[in-house]
Structures are given as structure tokens and as C-alpha cells.
């Protein structure tokens, strides 16, 4: 479990961070590969991880051009559309990641962590939906108006990316590394803590 | 947030994205729209010819060279001051609007071809052939550009100074070195720009001999388009030329007035007064008006 969440953390970190020196030194397809791998480890216990794995596998291929092209500098119509499609799909991946995290926390976490996960989910998804909505209108409204709103939303969503990464670490700490099924109670049973 | 709400919001954004894209695409220009340029200039020796045009905001194509009335023009690196030469090919927006951008090119005409073309007198052209780096070629209407061979100036009006403002108002001060009888004021562009320009002239007996001594007499002067010539200027009098380009004018003006007449001693003279407009500053309304007038939307 810890390994799977670790994979989600490192995978998502690669997706969020871009170090572009000719190519992206932290390639998104590799990030999605790690996420897909993490989801694959989780899907037996958390069936929702199957959907996250499906979308992150799709993103391994779709995000491939981002290794070579810095989308923040691309201005052509085609690349703008591609960039928007990437943002859509990335949000869907995160939507399913949150669903997995909520499932895990419900099982192993405390109420406080569950509340934290739920509120992070609501804020993260809402801000990203607002950003996507604002971007969809940005091509037809004056830059001075749209630019300010979009800039504020970009900063807010960046903060939420950090919140999600920190949350992944917190959940990793909260779950036991090994467990067995308590037959009597029919629920996972904590065996030992793994500090690795 | 409930799952259904998330998918509904994504669907709404998808529809919004599609509708906005279709609308934005309908606003794209099929080819650049050049502003009206009224230019008469003396070549070679003059600076580059600057042309302003509207294009799509995300247009990344570059104009590699042009053809003006059979003379090849090369594109100078006009944006050197913006990027210190690091991006020789960059397209720089002078102004950015919702869907379009105002850009400029500076054209350096081939001196040999130009000299050859000027053998038969001044050349005038109204269109420019543009050749893009992607191989595309476009012919655009640019107003009226005349290239002349000589610069008529008998230097009987000594320039004392000039001033202007960014709303295309300007005045120039001269001192007559002899008593002059101005019999005509001409402009190579003639009637084309008459409606766009208010030009008044005035002379006083104030004996200003340097720029520091000068004061403008507000409102004084006669409109040269209605003036009855000859107009006399006494020796040492100050002679003022006041010009105002119509606020309705959307374009670029670079021309001059030729004052011609005779001196008190009966010698004929011609003297030249240059007229320039500021770099165009457009509003979204101007852009919409230009596109409606000149077409170009897909």
C-alpha cells in the first residue's frame, strides 16, 4: 500500500513539475507510468483505481509530445487545443486519484484525515474546473480582463497541486504497510508499521 | 463535490470550449490587413519604409521579403530594440487585441532596382506583394506610396524648431532668410490626404532667431487648402506651419509640403516641410472598423 501511494506521489510530482531544457527533464509520460503502476497495485482492494489506471495509461501516450514541446510557450491554435485537452484529461486522472485516496482514508484514516482529503478534493476540483472554464472563454475576451482572472486561478491551482502532494505523503504515513484480513471482524487488520 | 456535478461541469466546459473556439476561428483573418499608408519619400538615402498591419494574434508566420511596384524589399530586423538581437525572427506585437495584433515591418528597398525604377520619374504604388517564410504569397492594399528622386529645398526658410504631440498635432517654426512670395503649397499625395489633414500657415514680424525665443500664436493662420495665394513672408519674419492629422485617420502618414514661389529678387524657389504621423495607436473599435472596411475575416 505504501509503495503504491509512493508511486502515485512520485508519478504526480513528475507530472506537475516541468524542467524544460530542450526537453522536459521530468517527463510527464514517466509520471503517468508511475501513477498507472501505483493504481495497478491498488485496484484489487480499491476498484476505483481501475479507472485511474485506465486514464493514466492513456495519458502516457497522449502526453508524449510534452516531453519535447513546452506548452506554456506554444501559441498556435493546434497546440492550444492540445494543451486544453491535456488539462482536461489530467483533471480526470486527479479526480479518480482523489476517489482512491478517499477510499483508502475511509478504510485506514482518522476522521481528521478524511475531512482533509474531502475538503482538498472539493477545493482542488472546483478551482481546476473554474480555471478550465475561464480558459475556454479567454480566447474571446480582452487580455486585460481574462488575464487577471486566469493568473489568480493559476496561482490558486498551483497551491492546490502542492496540497495534493502533501496529502499523498500524509496518507502514506497513515496507512499500515502490511495488513491481513481479520476474519472475525471482516476488516483489514494492522500487523506492523513500515518506516521505509 | 458529487461525481455527477464534476462530469456535468466538464461537459459544460467542453461545450464552452467548442463554442468559443468556433467563434474565435470565425474572427481569424485569412490574410494580414495593412493600414492605410500615405507616404512620399526620397530614396535612396532615406530610412526604411515602415508598414503597419493587423494579423491574427497567434500568427507565427514571418514575412521574408516584399515587392513594391517591381522593386524588391528586404525585411529589416525592426524588433532589435525589443530583444537585443537574440530572436532575429521574432514577431513582435506592437498592440494586442482580443483576436488580432498590430505588427510592423520595416522594408529596405533594393537600391539598384530602385535606382533603375526611378529613371523614368517618381514611382507610385498602392499594393504590396508579401512573401512569407512558409512560401505563401499575398498582395495587400497599403494606401499610396510615392518614391521621388530629389529633395527640393532651396533653404530660404531656416528651420528654428518643431514640436508635436502624440495626438498627431505638430508645428514647425521657420525664419525667412529673404522676403518670399509663396505662390503654391503642394503635396505629392494631393487630394488623397486632403480630408485627413488640417494645415495652417502663419507669419509674424516677431524676430525670433532661435528656438528659445519662440511662442506659438494660438489659432492664428490660414488653412492652406482654402488659402488664396500668393502669401507673402517678409525677410526675417517667423513662418509657422501648424498641422493636425484627423483623429479619424487610422494609418500612417509620412509626407511633406513643398512651398514654392519667388523671392523678392524674382528668383523662384522650392522649400520642403516634412510631415509625419506618430506610430498608430488603435482601439478595439478601430480594429473592428478596419476589418469591416477591408474584409479579411475567414
Interface residues (C-beta under 8 A of the other chain):
Chain A: X75 X76 X77 X80 X81 X84 X88 X91 X92 X95 X121 X122 X125 X126 X129 X132 X133 X135 X136 X137 X139 X140 X141 X142 X143
Chain B: X1 X6 X9 X10 X12 X13 X14 X16 X17 X20 X21 X23 X24 X25 X27 X57 X58 X60 X96 X97 X98 X99 X284
